[in-house]
Amino acid sequence: MADAATVSGNEAGFTSLSRKQIEIHIARYASFDASFLVHERLITSERYGETLHPYRLEYSMEYFKLSRRFSDFSIGLYFDHICYNIIDEPEDTDAYQLRWYGIGVQVFSNGMGPGKKGKFHANDDAVFRWLLFPQFLFATSVPLYTEQFKYDCRARGVLRLDLCYFLGMVPYLEAEFEALVDDAVRIDRTFETGVYTTHNTVTFSLFAGYQYHYDALLYRGSSDDEFILGMRAEASIGYADSRVPMPIEVNAEFPSIRFSGGYGKRIGSAYLGYLTQIGADLDAVRIDNLAVVLSADTAHHSKAKGNALFPRYVLLSWGGGIEYFLSERFFAGLKYERAVRCDGNTYRGYDERYHLLGMSFATRGLRRGEIDYADAGRRDGFAPQFEYRLFAGWVCRSEGIEYDMENSAMLRWDAFRHGLMVCYAAVDGAYYYGDEKNYCWGTEGGIRLRFNVALELYWRYERMTDFDRFNGTSERSAMIGFRVQR
């Protein structure tokens, strides 16, 4: 799920919010499900002469949830984590940073969760009929550990009512509350109304709402409210039975959503500690061999020392492009990207941003979400498969950087396959050219497991640059971690 909304009428100065949510079902046995969820929320404010300057990056995660399915609902036990990350603040922001680790119980209906909104009436042939389908989620958790925001309990509830079905559209009402409990009870609430329609596997929504929340800026701080207006895209993707080989036409339908995410720990770095990545592509339109793609990505680089969870810097990017499929295996693309690099708790007083326009040529297996494309028809054994990508880009507008061009390449060798496992090795590099010059490279190896999503377990050694500023410090270090994509 991904959405974006404008914000107005609040005293904190927030101007917009955008969200990305990924829920991965890890395993299923009889009526039991195991899942993992990441919810990212970015809030912008009017600062430093910019209306939509990133202010706070929030993560809400269910590290692990084990749930029991019944006919209309499920009950689950979960471990959750919440963290706030303040962006581009010149003073110490520790008092603004929420860290929560907890355990809780959740009950939810079958129509809740990313991509499940149109599950029951996406292919309805009627022109009009009443629905009045209520969907719900209720959860409560207690902390195992908290930092700065010392809540004793957290409770959350969501209730959505699908009103009717009319010409493929479903208007709905939704109410959400979150109770934060310490020596008092403070209840945040959101009211939303909108209309959604499902095309192929993707549900699109237009919505408006009102939010009221406590501790808007810091713990025991002022309350605030706001009006929101936005749009949302969500989809349920994957295969019901991971034992069935994926078809060769992976993600051939349009519109569709593809995602990727990952988490890694750096080894031997004096500057950076952990890397968290999350991104999504929307294949919005396809006309013959042309596809129109919209993209959004976040890369969160934490500090090596001190509290390693706090960001050293965050790279945010949005963009899109056109891809032309030369064949089922090869495609060429024209890409536009707007990227902003923001400081964590050490704002240096200037911005780093750029607009990039470039062209690429690649094999289908290096397209996000289609990493297993070439392996779909392969037999087990040593049958080398090469995937590669070439990219040349022009930095058409920038601030705080001195690069004019970016050239990059990647080569991946899927060397061996056995059942759901693929062993691979990869090399990649990039060269930046302009008033300043620099380069980076990396080597990587690991295994990839094919379930409903592709899971990579990897080890990587790389040369990175631009830690403290663009064209700044460079360093070689290793990384171990995992990635998922579909």
PAVEXZA-44199 format. One line per field, with one value per residue (C-alpha): residue number from 1; chain; x, y, z; residue in one letter. Coordinates in steps of 0.25 Angstrom, whole numbers, plus 5000, padded with zeros to 4 digits. Layout:
! PAVEXZA-44199
nr <- NUM_... .
kette <- A_... .
c1 <- X_... .
c2 <- Y_... .
c3 <- Z_... .
rest <- a_... .
***
This chain:
! PAVEXZA-44199
nr <- 1_2_3_4_5_6_7_8_9_10_11_12_13_14_15_16_17_18_19_20_21_22_23_24_25_26_27_28_29_30_31_32_33_34_35_36_37_38_39_40_41_42_43_44_45_46_47_48_49_50_51_52_53_54_55_56_57_58_59_60_61_62_63_64_65_66_67_68_69_70_71_72_73_74_75_76_77_78_79_80_81_82_83_84_85_86_87_88_89_90_91_92_93_94_95_96_97_98_99_100_101_102_103_104_105_106_107_108_109_110_111_112_113_114_115_116_117_118_119_120_121_122_123_124_125_126_127_128_129_130_131_132_133_134_135_136_137_138_139_140_141_142_143_144_145_146_147_148_149_150_151_152_153_154_155_156_157_158_159_160_161_162_163_164_165_166_167_168_169_170_171_172_173_174_175_176_177_178_179_180_181_182_183_184_185_186_187_188_189_190_191_192_193_194_195_196_197_198_199_200_201_202_203_204_205_206_207_208_209_210_211_212_213_214_215_216_217_218_219_220_221_222_223_224_225_226_227_228_229_230_231_232_233_234_235_236_237_238_239_240_241_242_243_244_245_246_247_248_249_250_251_252_253_254_255_256_257_258_259_260_261_262_263_264_265_266_267_268_269_270_271_272_273_274_275_276_277_278_279_280_281_282_283_284_285_286_287_288_289_290_291_292_293_294_295_296_297_298_299_300_301_302_303_304_305_306_307_308_309_310_311_312_313_314_315_316_317_318_319_320_321_322_323_324_325_326_327_328_329_330_331_332_333_334_335_336_337_338_339_340_341_342_343_344_345_346_347_348_349_350_351_352_353_354_355_356_357_358_359_360_361_362_363_364_365_366_367_368_369_370_371_372_373_374_375_376_377_378_379_380_381_382_383_384_385_386_387_388_389_390_391_392_393_394_395_396_397_398_399_400_401_402_403_404_405_406_407_408_409_410_411_412_413_414_415_416_417_418_419_420_421_422_423_424_425_426_427_428_429_430_431_432_433_434_435_436_437_438_439_440_441_442_443_444_445_446_447_448_449_450_451_452_453_454_455_456_457_458_459_460_461_462_463_464_465_466_467_468_469_470_471_472_473_474_475_476_477_478_479_480_481_482_483_484_485_486 .
kette <- A_A_A_A_A_A_A_A_A_A_A_A_A_A_A_A_A_A_A_A_A_A_A_A_A_A_A_A_A_A_A_A_A_A_A_A_A_A_A_A_A_A_A_A_A_A_A_A_A_A_A_A_A_A_A_A_A_A_A_A_A_A_A_A_A_A_A_A_A_A_A_A_A_A_A_A_A_A_A_A_A_A_A_A_A_A_A_A_A_A_A_A_A_A_A_A_A_A_A_A_A_A_A_A_A_A_A_A_A_A_A_A_A_A_A_A_A_A_A_A_A_A_A_A_A_A_A_A_A_A_A_A_A_A_A_A_A_A_A_A_A_A_A_A_A_A_A_A_A_A_A_A_A_A_A_A_A_A_A_A_A_A_A_A_A_A_A_A_A_A_A_A_A_A_A_A_A_A_A_A_A_A_A_A_A_A_A_A_A_A_A_A_A_A_A_A_A_A_A_A_A_A_A_A_A_A_A_A_A_A_A_A_A_A_A_A_A_A_A_A_A_A_A_A_A_A_A_A_A_A_A_A_A_A_A_A_A_A_A_A_A_A_A_A_A_A_A_A_A_A_A_A_A_A_A_A_A_A_A_A_A_A_A_A_A_A_A_A_A_A_A_A_A_A_A_A_A_A_A_A_A_A_A_A_A_A_A_A_A_A_A_A_A_A_A_A_A_A_A_A_A_A_A_A_A_A_A_A_A_A_A_A_A_A_A_A_A_A_A_A_A_A_A_A_A_A_A_A_A_A_A_A_A_A_A_A_A_A_A_A_A_A_A_A_A_A_A_A_A_A_A_A_A_A_A_A_A_A_A_A_A_A_A_A_A_A_A_A_A_A_A_A_A_A_A_A_A_A_A_A_A_A_A_A_A_A_A_A_A_A_A_A_A_A_A_A_A_A_A_A_A_A_A_A_A_A_A_A_A_A_A_A_A_A_A_A_A_A_A_A_A_A_A_A_A_A_A_A_A_A_A_A_A_A_A_A_A_A_A_A_A_A_A_A_A_A_A_A_A_A_A_A_A_A_A_A_A_A_A_A_A_A_A_A_A_A_A_A_A_A_A_A_A_A_A_A_A_A_A_A_A_A_A_A_A_A .
c1 <- 5000_5005_4998_5000_4992_4992_4991_4984_4979_4989_4998_5010_5012_5011_5008_5007_5008_5012_5011_5016_5012_5017_5011_5018_5012_5024_5017_5004_5000_4986_4978_4991_4998_5012_5014_5023_5018_5025_5018_5026_5020_5027_5022_5027_5026_5029_5044_5056_5049_5042_5027_5029_5042_5043_5041_5039_5040_5032_5033_5022_5026_5020_5033_5026_5011_5005_4990_4979_4969_4954_4943_4941_4953_4966_4973_4988_4999_5010_5023_5023_5033_5031_5042_5041_5053_5054_5060_5069_5068_5081_5079_5079_5066_5067_5055_5046_5050_5040_5046_5036_5037_5025_5016_5001_4989_4981_4967_4964_4954_4957_4956_4966_4981_4988_4981_4969_4959_4953_4954_4939_4933_4944_4937_4923_4914_4903_4901_4897_4895_4896_4908_4909_4921_4927_4942_4950_4963_4966_4980_4986_5000_5009_5024_5036_5045_5042_5051_5047_5032_5029_5015_5010_5000_4996_4982_4978_4965_4960_4946_4942_4928_4927_4914_4910_4915_4912_4918_4930_4932_4931_4929_4933_4934_4946_4949_4962_4966_4979_4980_4993_4993_5003_4997_4986_4979_4980_4972_4977_4966_4964_4952_4953_4943_4945_4943_4951_4951_4958_4965_4972_4980_4981_4971_4971_4965_4962_4960_4958_4959_4961_4971_4973_4986_4993_5008_5009_5023_5028_5024_5014_5014_5003_4991_4988_4978_4978_4970_4975_4972_4979_4980_4984_4988_4989_4989_4990_5001_5008_5004_4995_5003_5019_5021_5015_5026_5024_5018_5027_5018_5022_5015_5010_4996_4994_4992_5000_5009_5023_5031_5045_5050_5062_5071_5086_5097_5110_5123_5136_5129_5134_5122_5109_5103_5090_5083_5067_5061_5047_5041_5030_5027_5013_5012_5000_4998_5002_5000_5005_5020_5021_5019_5017_5023_5023_5033_5036_5048_5054_5068_5071_5085_5088_5100_5111_5113_5104_5089_5091_5076_5076_5078_5091_5084_5072_5071_5057_5053_5041_5040_5035_5038_5034_5039_5039_5039_5048_5044_5040_5054_5059_5054_5059_5055_5054_5055_5053_5056_5056_5064_5066_5077_5073_5082_5078_5081_5093_5087_5098_5090_5089_5081_5086_5076_5076_5067_5072_5068_5074_5073_5075_5076_5073_5069_5055_5061_5067_5053_5048_5038_5043_5056_5052_5047_5057_5057_5042_5045_5058_5061_5070_5085_5096_5090_5096_5087_5092_5085_5090_5087_5093_5089_5094_5088_5089_5087_5079_5077_5084_5086_5098_5105_5115_5112_5106_5105_5104_5107_5105_5105_5101_5103_5097_5100_5089_5099_5091_5077_5071_5056_5053_5067_5076_5091_5096_5108_5107_5116_5112_5118_5115_5123_5119_5125_5124_5132_5135_5137_5135_5132_5126_5126_5121_5122_5112_5108_5097_5085_5071_5058_5046_5033_5021_5032_5047_5056_5070_5081_5094_5108_5113_5127_5127_5133_5123_5125_5119_5116_5118_5114_5113_5128_5132_5138_5139_5140_5141_5133_5125_5110_5101_5086_5073_5064_5050_5043_5031 .
c2 <- 5000_5014_5027_5042_5054_5069_5074_5087_5094_5089_5097_5089_5093_5080_5081_5067_5052_5040_5025_5012_4998_4984_4972_4959_4945_4937_4923_4916_4903_4898_4911_4918_4929_4935_4950_4962_4976_4990_5003_5015_5029_5042_5056_5069_5083_5097_5099_5105_5112_5099_5096_5081_5079_5065_5067_5053_5039_5029_5013_5004_4989_4976_4968_4955_4952_4938_4938_4927_4928_4926_4928_4943_4948_4945_4946_4948_4950_4960_4967_4981_4993_5008_5018_5033_5039_5054_5060_5072_5078_5086_5083_5070_5063_5051_5056_5056_5041_5030_5016_5005_4990_4983_4970_4970_4963_4966_4963_4966_4963_4957_4970_4978_4979_4984_4980_4973_4985_4980_4966_4963_4971_4974_4967_4970_4971_4978_4993_4996_4989_4992_4986_4991_4982_4985_4982_4984_4983_4984_4982_4985_4984_4986_4991_4982_4994_5009_5021_5035_5033_5025_5019_5008_5003_5005_5001_5003_5001_5002_5001_5002_5002_4999_5006_5001_4997_5006_5005_4999_5009_5007_5019_5016_5022_5019_5022_5020_5022_5020_5021_5024_5021_5025_5032_5037_5033_5041_5036_5040_5039_5039_5040_5037_5036_5033_5024_5013_5004_4992_4990_4976_4974_4989_4997_5012_5021_5036_5040_5052_5052_5059_5055_5059_5054_5057_5058_5064_5068_5062_5054_5061_5072_5080_5073_5076_5074_5075_5072_5062_5060_5049_5037_5022_5010_4996_4982_4968_4961_4947_4932_4924_4912_4914_4900_4904_4910_4924_4926_4932_4944_4950_4963_4964_4970_4985_4992_4985_4988_4983_4985_4983_4984_4981_4982_4981_4982_4989_4982_4990_5004_5016_5024_5016_5005_4999_5001_5000_5001_5001_5004_5002_5003_5005_4999_5009_5008_4998_5001_4990_4989_5002_5003_5015_5013_5022_5020_5024_5019_5022_5018_5020_5020_5020_5024_5015_5020_5024_5020_5013_5013_5028_5032_5038_5042_5038_5038_5040_5039_5040_5038_5031_5027_5019_5005_4999_4983_4979_4965_4956_4957_4971_4985_4999_5011_5026_5030_5042_5043_5054_5051_5058_5054_5059_5059_5052_5058_5066_5077_5084_5096_5093_5084_5073_5069_5066_5063_5052_5048_5036_5024_5009_4995_4983_4969_4966_4959_4973_4979_4981_4970_4961_4956_4941_4944_4936_4925_4922_4912_4906_4892_4889_4889_4897_4905_4919_4931_4945_4957_4971_4986_4998_5012_5026_5039_5054_5062_5073_5081_5080_5087_5084_5074_5076_5064_5066_5051_5037_5024_5011_4996_4983_4968_4957_4942_4932_4921_4909_4905_4894_4895_4908_4912_4920_4923_4936_4945_4960_4972_4986_5000_5015_5027_5041_5052_5067_5078_5067_5053_5040_5025_5014_4999_4986_4971_4962_4947_4940_4931_4934_4927_4927_4927_4936_4947_4946_4946_4949_4946_4953_4957_4969_4977_4991_5004_5015_5030_5043_5040_5054_5061_5059_5057_5055_5043_5030_5016_5001_4992_4979_4977_4965_4965_4961_4967_4963_4967_4963 .
c3 <- 5000_4997_4998_4999_5005_5007_5021_5025_5037_5048_5057_5056_5042_5035_5020_5015_5019_5011_5015_5010_5016_5013_5020_5017_5020_5023_5025_5026_5033_5034_5040_5045_5038_5041_5036_5036_5034_5032_5032_5028_5030_5025_5030_5023_5028_5023_5027_5021_5010_5005_5007_5006_5014_5021_5036_5042_5037_5045_5045_5051_5050_5054_5055_5056_5057_5058_5056_5056_5044_5047_5036_5037_5045_5051_5065_5066_5076_5071_5075_5070_5069_5067_5064_5061_5053_5053_5040_5038_5052_5057_5072_5079_5076_5086_5094_5081_5077_5081_5082_5086_5086_5091_5091_5088_5084_5071_5065_5051_5040_5027_5019_5027_5022_5010_4997_5003_5002_4989_4992_4993_4981_4971_4960_4963_4951_4957_4954_4968_4981_4996_5003_5017_5020_5033_5034_5047_5054_5069_5076_5089_5093_5106_5105_5107_5105_5103_5101_5103_5101_5114_5110_5119_5108_5094_5088_5074_5067_5052_5047_5032_5026_5011_5007_4993_4980_4968_4954_4960_4971_4986_4995_5010_5024_5033_5047_5055_5069_5076_5092_5098_5113_5124_5136_5127_5115_5102_5090_5076_5065_5050_5042_5027_5016_5001_4989_4983_4971_4967_4954_4952_4965_4969_4977_4976_4986_4987_5001_5011_5026_5039_5050_5064_5071_5084_5086_5072_5073_5086_5098_5107_5097_5090_5083_5069_5058_5043_5030_5020_5005_4997_4988_4991_4983_4989_4984_4989_4982_4982_4980_4989_4988_4988_4983_4969_4960_4956_4942_4932_4930_4944_4947_4932_4936_4938_4947_4957_4969_4971_4984_4991_5005_5013_5025_5027_5037_5033_5038_5039_5036_5044_5039_5037_5045_5039_5026_5024_5010_5005_4992_4982_4967_4961_4947_4944_4929_4918_4903_4895_4899_4906_4922_4930_4944_4956_4968_4982_4991_5004_5009_5024_5028_5043_5051_5054_5069_5080_5077_5065_5062_5059_5045_5040_5027_5020_5005_4999_4984_4976_4961_4949_4935_4922_4920_4906_4905_4894_4897_4908_4914_4910_4913_4911_4920_4921_4936_4944_4958_4969_4981_4994_5004_5018_5031_5044_5057_5051_5041_5035_5030_5015_5006_4996_4985_4970_4958_4950_4936_4929_4920_4924_4917_4925_4926_4932_4945_4950_4949_4963_4967_4956_4961_4959_4945_4938_4948_4946_4935_4939_4944_4957_4955_4950_4939_4939_4937_4935_4938_4935_4935_4928_4932_4928_4934_4934_4947_4940_4953_4967_4980_4989_4979_4968_4959_4945_4940_4946_4939_4946_4943_4950_4946_4954_4952_4957_4957_4963_4966_4975_4978_4984_4986_4976_4979_4972_4971_4967_4964_4962_4961_4958_4953_4956_4947_4947_4954_4964_4961_4969_4968_4977_4974_4981_4981_4987_4988_4995_4993_4989_4993_4985_4994_4991_4991_4988_5000_4998_5009_5005_5009_5002_5001_4995_4994_4998_4997_5001_5016_5021_5008_4993_4988_5003_5011_5005_5012_5009_5018_5018_5020_5024_5023_5015_5005_5000_4987_4979 .
rest <- m_a_d_a_a_t_v_s_g_n_e_a_g_f_t_s_l_s_r_k_q_i_e_i_h_i_a_r_y_a_s_f_d_a_s_f_l_v_h_e_r_l_i_t_s_e_r_y_g_e_t_l_h_p_y_r_l_e_y_s_m_e_y_f_k_l_s_r_r_f_s_d_f_s_i_g_l_y_f_d_h_i_c_y_n_i_i_d_e_p_e_d_t_d_a_y_q_l_r_w_y_g_i_g_v_q_v_f_s_n_g_m_g_p_g_k_k_g_k_f_h_a_n_d_d_a_v_f_r_w_l_l_f_p_q_f_l_f_a_t_s_v_p_l_y_t_e_q_f_k_y_d_c_r_a_r_g_v_l_r_l_d_l_c_y_f_l_g_m_v_p_y_l_e_a_e_f_e_a_l_v_d_d_a_v_r_i_d_r_t_f_e_t_g_v_y_t_t_h_n_t_v_t_f_s_l_f_a_g_y_q_y_h_y_d_a_l_l_y_r_g_s_s_d_d_e_f_i_l_g_m_r_a_e_a_s_i_g_y_a_d_s_r_v_p_m_p_i_e_v_n_a_e_f_p_s_i_r_f_s_g_g_y_g_k_r_i_g_s_a_y_l_g_y_l_t_q_i_g_a_d_l_d_a_v_r_i_d_n_l_a_v_v_l_s_a_d_t_a_h_h_s_k_a_k_g_n_a_l_f_p_r_y_v_l_l_s_w_g_g_g_i_e_y_f_l_s_e_r_f_f_a_g_l_k_y_e_r_a_v_r_c_d_g_n_t_y_r_g_y_d_e_r_y_h_l_l_g_m_s_f_a_t_r_g_l_r_r_g_e_i_d_y_a_d_a_g_r_r_d_g_f_a_p_q_f_e_y_r_l_f_a_g_w_v_c_r_s_e_g_i_e_y_d_m_e_n_s_a_m_l_r_w_d_a_f_r_h_g_l_m_v_c_y_a_a_v_d_g_a_y_y_y_g_d_e_k_n_y_c_w_g_t_e_g_g_i_r_l_r_f_n_v_a_l_e_l_y_w_r_y_e_r_m_t_d_f_d_r_f_n_g_t_s_e_r_s_a_m_i_g_f_r_v_q_r .
***
